[in-house]
Amino acid sequence: MISIRNLAVSISWLALSTSLLCAVDLSTYRGFQLGMNLPAIEKLADLKLAEAKMIHQRPAVIEQLEW
C-alpha cells in the first residue's frame, strides 16, 4: 500500500515539475528584453533614436518607440 502511494506521489511530482522545466523567460519577446537600452533597441528594430518620446523622467526614465 505504501509503495503504491509513494509511486503515485512520485509520478504526480514528476508531472508537475516538467511544466516548470519547460517554462520560458517572460522578460524576453522576439529578441527584445525588459530593461534594454535605447541603442540596442534601435539596432534590433531598425528605428531611429530621434523617434523616441520621453514619457516619464522621475524616478526612472521611460521612453516610448512606435513602429
Gaussian input, Z-matrix of N, CA and C with variables (Angstrom, degrees):
# hf/3-21g

backbone

0 1
 N
 C     1     B1
 C     2     B2     1     A1
 N     3     B3     2     A2     1     D1
 C     4     B4     3     A3     2     D2
 C     5     B5     4     A4     3     D3
 N     6     B6     5     A5     4     D4
 C     7     B7     6     A6     5     D5
 C     8     B8     7     A7     6     D6
 N     9     B9     8     A8     7     D7
 C    10    B10     9     A9     8     D8
 C    11    B11    10    A10     9     D9
 N    12    B12    11    A11    10    D10
 C    13    B13    12    A12    11    D11
 C    14    B14    13    A13    12    D12
 N    15    B15    14    A14    13    D13
 C    16    B16    15    A15    14    D14
 C    17    B17    16    A16    15    D15
 N    18    B18    17    A17    16    D16
 C    19    B19    18    A18    17    D17
 C    20    B20    19    A19    18    D18
 N    21    B21    20    A20    19    D19
 C    22    B22    21    A21    20    D20
 C    23    B23    22    A22    21    D21
 N    24    B24    23    A23    22    D22
 C    25    B25    24    A24    23    D23
 C    26    B26    25    A25    24    D24
 N    27    B27    26    A26    25    D25
 C    28    B28    27    A27    26    D26
 C    29    B29    28    A28    27    D27
 N    30    B30    29    A29    28    D28
 C    31    B31    30    A30    29    D29
 C    32    B32    31    A31    30    D30
 N    33    B33    32    A32    31    D31
 C    34    B34    33    A33    32    D32
 C    35    B35    34    A34    33    D33
 N    36    B36    35    A35    34    D34
 C    37    B37    36    A36    35    D35
 C    38    B38    37    A37    36    D36
 N    39    B39    38    A38    37    D37
 C    40    B40    39    A39    38    D38
 C    41    B41    40    A40    39    D39
 N    42    B42    41    A41    40    D40
 C    43    B43    42    A42    41    D41
 C    44    B44    43    A43    42    D42
 N    45    B45    44    A44    43    D43
 C    46    B46    45    A45    44    D44
 C    47    B47    46    A46    45    D45
 N    48    B48    47    A47    46    D46
 C    49    B49    48    A48    47    D47
 C    50    B50    49    A49    48    D48
 N    51    B51    50    A50    49    D49
 C    52    B52    51    A51    50    D50
 C    53    B53    52    A52    51    D51
 N    54    B54    53    A53    52    D52
 C    55    B55    54    A54    53    D53
 C    56    B56    55    A55    54    D54
 N    57    B57    56    A56    55    D55
 C    58    B58    57    A57    56    D56
 C    59    B59    58    A58    57    D57
 N    60    B60    59    A59    58    D58
 C    61    B61    60    A60    59    D59
 C    62    B62    61    A61    60    D60
 N    63    B63    62    A62    61    D61
 C    64    B64    63    A63    62    D62
 C    65    B65    64    A64    63    D63
 N    66    B66    65    A65    64    D64
 C    67    B67    66    A66    65    D65
 C    68    B68    67    A67    66    D66
 N    69    B69    68    A68    67    D67
 C    70    B70    69    A69    68    D68
 C    71    B71    70    A70    69    D69
 N    72    B72    71    A71    70    D70
 C    73    B73    72    A72    71    D71
 C    74    B74    73    A73    72    D72
 N    75    B75    74    A74    73    D73
 C    76    B76    75    A75    74    D74
 C    77    B77    76    A76    75    D75
 N    78    B78    77    A77    76    D76
 C    79    B79    78    A78    77    D77
 C    80    B80    79    A79    78    D78
 N    81    B81    80    A80    79    D79
 C    82    B82    81    A81    80    D80
 C    83    B83    82    A82    81    D81
 N    84    B84    83    A83    82    D82
 C    85    B85    84    A84    83    D83
 C    86    B86    85    A85    84    D84
 N    87    B87    86    A86    85    D85
 C    88    B88    87    A87    86    D86
 C    89    B89    88    A88    87    D87
 N    90    B90    89    A89    88    D88
 C    91    B91    90    A90    89    D89
 C    92    B92    91    A91    90    D90
 N    93    B93    92    A92    91    D91
 C    94    B94    93    A93    92    D92
 C    95    B95    94    A94    93    D93
 N    96    B96    95    A95    94    D94
 C    97    B97    96    A96    95    D95
 C    98    B98    97    A97    96    D96
 N    99    B99    98    A98    97    D97
 C   100   B100    99    A99    98    D98
 C   101   B101   100   A100    99    D99
 N   102   B102   101   A101   100   D100
 C   103   B103   102   A102   101   D101
 C   104   B104   103   A103   102   D102
 N   105   B105   104   A104   103   D103
 C   106   B106   105   A105   104   D104
 C   107   B107   106   A106   105   D105
 N   108   B108   107   A107   106   D106
 C   109   B109   108   A108   107   D107
 C   110   B110   109   A109   108   D108
 N   111   B111   110   A110   109   D109
 C   112   B112   111   A111   110   D110
 C   113   B113   112   A112   111   D111
 N   114   B114   113   A113   112   D112
 C   115   B115   114   A114   113   D113
 C   116   B116   115   A115   114   D114
 N   117   B117   116   A116   115   D115
 C   118   B118   117   A117   116   D116
 C   119   B119   118   A118   117   D117
 N   120   B120   119   A119   118   D118
 C   121   B121   120   A120   119   D119
 C   122   B122   121   A121   120   D120
 N   123   B123   122   A122   121   D121
 C   124   B124   123   A123   122   D122
 C   125   B125   124   A124   123   D123
 N   126   B126   125   A125   124   D124
 C   127   B127   126   A126   125   D125
 C   128   B128   127   A127   126   D126
 N   129   B129   128   A128   127   D127
 C   130   B130   129   A129   128   D128
 C   131   B131   130   A130   129   D129
 N   132   B132   131   A131   130   D130
 C   133   B133   132   A132   131   D131
 C   134   B134   133   A133   132   D132
 N   135   B135   134   A134   133   D133
 C   136   B136   135   A135   134   D134
 C   137   B137   136   A136   135   D135
 N   138   B138   137   A137   136   D136
 C   139   B139   138   A138   137   D137
 C   140   B140   139   A139   138   D138
 N   141   B141   140   A140   139   D139
 C   142   B142   141   A141   140   D140
 C   143   B143   142   A142   141   D141
 N   144   B144   143   A143   142   D142
 C   145   B145   144   A144   143   D143
 C   146   B146   145   A145   144   D144
 N   147   B147   146   A146   145   D145
 C   148   B148   147   A147   146   D146
 C   149   B149   148   A148   147   D147
 N   150   B150   149   A149   148   D148
 C   151   B151   150   A150   149   D149
 C   152   B152   151   A151   150   D150
 N   153   B153   152   A152   151   D151
 C   154   B154   153   A153   152   D152
 C   155   B155   154   A154   153   D153
 N   156   B156   155   A155   154   D154
 C   157   B157   156   A156   155   D155
 C   158   B158   157   A157   156   D156
 N   159   B159   158   A158   157   D157
 C   160   B160   159   A159   158   D158
 C   161   B161   160   A160   159   D159
 N   162   B162   161   A161   160   D160
 C   163   B163   162   A162   161   D161
 C   164   B164   163   A163   162   D162
 N   165   B165   164   A164   163   D163
 C   166   B166   165   A165   164   D164
 C   167   B167   166   A166   165   D165
 N   168   B168   167   A167   166   D166
 C   169   B169   168   A168   167   D167
 C   170   B170   169   A169   168   D168
 N   171   B171   170   A170   169   D169
 C   172   B172   171   A171   170   D170
 C   173   B173   172   A172   171   D171
 N   174   B174   173   A173   172   D172
 C   175   B175   174   A174   173   D173
 C   176   B176   175   A175   174   D174
 N   177   B177   176   A176   175   D175
 C   178   B178   177   A177   176   D176
 C   179   B179   178   A178   177   D177
 N   180   B180   179   A179   178   D178
 C   181   B181   180   A180   179   D179
 C   182   B182   181   A181   180   D180
 N   183   B183   182   A182   181   D181
 C   184   B184   183   A183   182   D182
 C   185   B185   184   A184   183   D183
 N   186   B186   185   A185   184   D184
 C   187   B187   186   A186   185   D185
 C   188   B188   187   A187   186   D186
 N   189   B189   188   A188   187   D187
 C   190   B190   189   A189   188   D188
 C   191   B191   190   A190   189   D189
 N   192   B192   191   A191   190   D190
 C   193   B193   192   A192   191   D191
 C   194   B194   193   A193   192   D192
 N   195   B195   194   A194   193   D193
 C   196   B196   195   A195   194   D194
 C   197   B197   196   A196   195   D195
 N   198   B198   197   A197   196   D196
 C   199   B199   198   A198   197   D197
 C   200   B200   199   A199   198   D198

   B1=1.4455
   B2=1.5225
   B3=1.3300
   B4=1.4537
   B5=1.5254
   B6=1.3229
   B7=1.4549
   B8=1.5298
   B9=1.2999
   B10=1.4700
   B11=1.5251
   B12=1.3216
   B13=1.4613
   B14=1.5357
   B15=1.3350
   B16=1.4612
   B17=1.5276
   B18=1.3078
   B19=1.4619
   B20=1.5246
   B21=1.3183
   B22=1.4626
   B23=1.5209
   B24=1.3110
   B25=1.4615
   B26=1.5238
   B27=1.3142
   B28=1.4641
   B29=1.5159
   B30=1.3132
   B31=1.4690
   B32=1.5161
   B33=1.3122
   B34=1.4696
   B35=1.5186
   B36=1.3220
   B37=1.4658
   B38=1.5278
   B39=1.3001
   B40=1.4617
   B41=1.5268
   B42=1.3127
   B43=1.4676
   B44=1.5226
   B45=1.3179
   B46=1.4600
   B47=1.5270
   B48=1.3129
   B49=1.4638
   B50=1.5208
   B51=1.3307
   B52=1.4668
   B53=1.5264
   B54=1.3092
   B55=1.4571
   B56=1.5210
   B57=1.3241
   B58=1.4592
   B59=1.5199
   B60=1.3059
   B61=1.4574
   B62=1.5258
   B63=1.3107
   B64=1.4660
   B65=1.5243
   B66=1.2991
   B67=1.4668
   B68=1.5250
   B69=1.3323
   B70=1.4609
   B71=1.5215
   B72=1.2994
   B73=1.4596
   B74=1.5250
   B75=1.3110
   B76=1.4636
   B77=1.5244
   B78=1.3227
   B79=1.4593
   B80=1.5167
   B81=1.3371
   B82=1.4672
   B83=1.5271
   B84=1.3389
   B85=1.4536
   B86=1.5244
   B87=1.3192
   B88=1.4639
   B89=1.5246
   B90=1.2991
   B91=1.4520
   B92=1.5163
   B93=1.3279
   B94=1.4588
   B95=1.5210
   B96=1.3231
   B97=1.4523
   B98=1.5227
   B99=1.3198
   B100=1.4579
   B101=1.5184
   B102=1.3139
   B103=1.4490
   B104=1.5197
   B105=1.3320
   B106=1.4711
   B107=1.5205
   B108=1.3258
   B109=1.4578
   B110=1.5273
   B111=1.3246
   B112=1.4576
   B113=1.5292
   B114=1.3230
   B115=1.4632
   B116=1.5335
   B117=1.3057
   B118=1.4676
   B119=1.5213
   B120=1.3210
   B121=1.4649
   B122=1.5224
   B123=1.3336
   B124=1.4629
   B125=1.5248
   B126=1.3204
   B127=1.4645
   B128=1.5193
   B129=1.3099
   B130=1.4581
   B131=1.5229
   B132=1.3370
   B133=1.4604
   B134=1.5225
   B135=1.3275
   B136=1.4697
   B137=1.5257
   B138=1.3170
   B139=1.4602
   B140=1.5164
   B141=1.3171
   B142=1.4573
   B143=1.5272
   B144=1.3306
   B145=1.4630
   B146=1.5209
   B147=1.3325
   B148=1.4590
   B149=1.5284
   B150=1.3269
   B151=1.4679
   B152=1.5251
   B153=1.3132
   B154=1.4693
   B155=1.5213
   B156=1.3321
   B157=1.4598
   B158=1.5265
   B159=1.3213
   B160=1.4646
   B161=1.5285
   B162=1.3049
   B163=1.4597
   B164=1.5247
   B165=1.3216
   B166=1.4611
   B167=1.5191
   B168=1.3386
   B169=1.4520
   B170=1.5295
   B171=1.3182
   B172=1.4592
   B173=1.5096
   B174=1.2555
   B175=1.4603
   B176=1.5307
   B177=1.3197
   B178=1.4641
   B179=1.5211
   B180=1.3067
   B181=1.4671
   B182=1.5211
   B183=1.3369
   B184=1.4602
   B185=1.5283
   B186=1.3212
   B187=1.4515
   B188=1.5311
   B189=1.3248
   B190=1.4536
   B191=1.5232
   B192=1.3250
   B193=1.4635
   B194=1.5233
   B195=1.3026
   B196=1.4655
   B197=1.5099
   B198=1.3216
   B199=1.4538
   B200=1.4905
   A1=111.76
   A2=115.38
   A3=119.73
   A4=110.53
   A5=117.64
   A6=120.24
   A7=111.29
   A8=118.01
   A9=120.96
   A10=109.78
   A11=116.26
   A12=119.83
   A13=110.59
   A14=116.47
   A15=120.38
   A16=111.28
   A17=116.73
   A18=120.99
   A19=110.90
   A20=117.39
   A21=121.11
   A22=111.36
   A23=117.45
   A24=121.53
   A25=109.85
   A26=117.27
   A27=121.08
   A28=111.67
   A29=117.26
   A30=121.09
   A31=110.59
   A32=117.05
   A33=120.03
   A34=110.87
   A35=117.00
   A36=121.39
   A37=110.36
   A38=117.08
   A39=121.69
   A40=110.66
   A41=117.64
   A42=121.28
   A43=111.37
   A44=117.49
   A45=120.42
   A46=112.32
   A47=117.59
   A48=120.08
   A49=112.76
   A50=119.15
   A51=120.28
   A52=111.19
   A53=117.95
   A54=119.74
   A55=111.14
   A56=117.55
   A57=120.92
   A58=111.34
   A59=117.40
   A60=120.80
   A61=111.66
   A62=117.15
   A63=121.51
   A64=112.63
   A65=118.05
   A66=121.35
   A67=110.26
   A68=115.64
   A69=121.22
   A70=109.73
   A71=114.66
   A72=121.09
   A73=108.14
   A74=117.67
   A75=121.29
   A76=112.85
   A77=118.30
   A78=119.48
   A79=112.23
   A80=117.88
   A81=120.65
   A82=109.64
   A83=114.63
   A84=120.90
   A85=108.04
   A86=116.76
   A87=123.66
   A88=112.70
   A89=116.85
   A90=121.34
   A91=114.46
   A92=117.76
   A93=121.32
   A94=108.58
   A95=116.13
   A96=120.65
   A97=109.03
   A98=116.56
   A99=120.47
   A100=109.56
   A101=116.64
   A102=121.30
   A103=114.38
   A104=117.33
   A105=119.56
   A106=110.06
   A107=115.98
   A108=119.16
   A109=109.55
   A110=115.79
   A111=121.28
   A112=113.90
   A113=121.07
   A114=119.32
   A115=113.50
   A116=117.92
   A117=120.69
   A118=110.75
   A119=116.90
   A120=120.71
   A121=110.25
   A122=116.04
   A123=120.78
   A124=110.29
   A125=117.65
   A126=121.36
   A127=111.42
   A128=116.82
   A129=121.25
   A130=111.91
   A131=118.11
   A132=121.63
   A133=113.56
   A134=118.03
   A135=122.34
   A136=111.77
   A137=116.49
   A138=122.60
   A139=109.47
   A140=116.58
   A141=121.95
   A142=109.94
   A143=115.25
   A144=119.88
   A145=111.83
   A146=117.53
   A147=120.73
   A148=111.75
   A149=117.24
   A150=121.09
   A151=112.84
   A152=118.13
   A153=121.70
   A154=110.03
   A155=115.74
   A156=121.87
   A157=108.95
   A158=116.30
   A159=121.13
   A160=107.79
   A161=116.82
   A162=121.45
   A163=110.46
   A164=115.79
   A165=120.57
   A166=107.95
   A167=117.48
   A168=119.83
   A169=113.77
   A170=117.81
   A171=119.73
   A172=110.70
   A173=121.98
   A174=131.91
   A175=112.17
   A176=118.58
   A177=120.70
   A178=108.50
   A179=116.12
   A180=121.12
   A181=108.15
   A182=115.16
   A183=121.88
   A184=106.87
   A185=115.94
   A186=121.23
   A187=108.42
   A188=116.12
   A189=120.83
   A190=108.90
   A191=115.51
   A192=123.43
   A193=107.56
   A194=116.95
   A195=120.43
   A196=109.13
   A197=116.52
   A198=120.59
   A199=110.52
   D1=-45.29
   D2=-177.69
   D3=-67.14
   D4=-37.06
   D5=-178.85
   D6=-68.84
   D7=-33.85
   D8=177.30
   D9=-68.60
   D10=-40.22
   D11=178.16
   D12=-65.84
   D13=-42.54
   D14=177.12
   D15=-62.13
   D16=-40.18
   D17=177.91
   D18=-64.34
   D19=-42.68
   D20=179.29
   D21=-65.15
   D22=-40.89
   D23=178.02
   D24=-65.60
   D25=-41.81
   D26=179.56
   D27=-63.67
   D28=-42.94
   D29=178.80
   D30=-66.35
   D31=-40.26
   D32=177.76
   D33=-64.33
   D34=-42.50
   D35=178.85
   D36=-63.51
   D37=-40.89
   D38=178.82
   D39=-64.62
   D40=-42.19
   D41=179.72
   D42=-65.18
   D43=-39.12
   D44=179.63
   D45=-73.78
   D46=-34.25
   D47=-177.42
   D48=-76.46
   D49=-23.07
   D50=179.22
   D51=-67.28
   D52=-30.89
   D53=177.40
   D54=-67.84
   D55=-32.41
   D56=176.98
   D57=-70.25
   D58=-33.50
   D59=179.58
   D60=-70.55
   D61=-29.83
   D62=-178.49
   D63=-90.53
   D64=-0.90
   D65=-177.80
   D66=-66.61
   D67=143.27
   D68=-179.85
   D69=-102.38
   D70=162.16
   D71=177.29
   D72=-77.74
   D73=116.84
   D74=-175.42
   D75=-81.44
   D76=-1.84
   D77=178.92
   D78=-87.21
   D79=-2.27
   D80=178.30
   D81=-120.26
   D82=147.36
   D83=178.05
   D84=-151.61
   D85=115.26
   D86=177.50
   D87=51.09
   D88=42.10
   D89=178.81
   D90=91.07
   D91=-18.18
   D92=177.28
   D93=-84.81
   D94=146.15
   D95=-179.97
   D96=-135.14
   D97=141.85
   D98=176.57
   D99=-58.55
   D100=133.86
   D101=178.77
   D102=91.38
   D103=4.96
   D104=178.54
   D105=-67.00
   D106=149.88
   D107=176.90
   D108=-85.20
   D109=163.17
   D110=-173.54
   D111=-63.52
   D112=-41.14
   D113=177.84
   D114=-61.42
   D115=-35.19
   D116=177.78
   D117=-67.92
   D118=-38.82
   D119=177.83
   D120=-68.70
   D121=-36.53
   D122=178.52
   D123=-59.19
   D124=-44.61
   D125=179.51
   D126=-67.46
   D127=-40.51
   D128=-175.21
   D129=-72.17
   D130=-37.06
   D131=-174.72
   D132=-102.96
   D133=-0.28
   D134=-178.33
   D135=55.66
   D136=47.37
   D137=177.17
   D138=-115.78
   D139=170.82
   D140=178.02
   D141=-104.89
   D142=145.27
   D143=179.72
   D144=-64.43
   D145=-25.41
   D146=-179.07
   D147=-66.98
   D148=-19.90
   D149=-179.24
   D150=-82.23
   D151=-6.39
   D152=-178.86
   D153=-74.48
   D154=135.87
   D155=178.46
   D156=-109.31
   D157=132.93
   D158=176.33
   D159=-78.77
   D160=118.73
   D161=-179.54
   D162=-97.31
   D163=-43.03
   D164=-175.62
   D165=-148.24
   D166=140.02
   D167=-176.92
   D168=-114.08
   D169=-32.69
   D170=-179.01
   D171=-122.30
   D172=140.57
   D173=0.15
   D174=-79.67
   D175=-13.02
   D176=177.55
   D177=-133.59
   D178=150.54
   D179=180.00
   D180=-80.80
   D181=127.59
   D182=175.54
   D183=-122.27
   D184=121.11
   D185=179.49
   D186=-121.10
   D187=151.48
   D188=-175.51
   D189=-125.30
   D190=135.74
   D191=173.79
   D192=-120.89
   D193=135.58
   D194=176.31
   D195=-119.39
   D196=139.46
   D197=174.47
   D198=-142.14

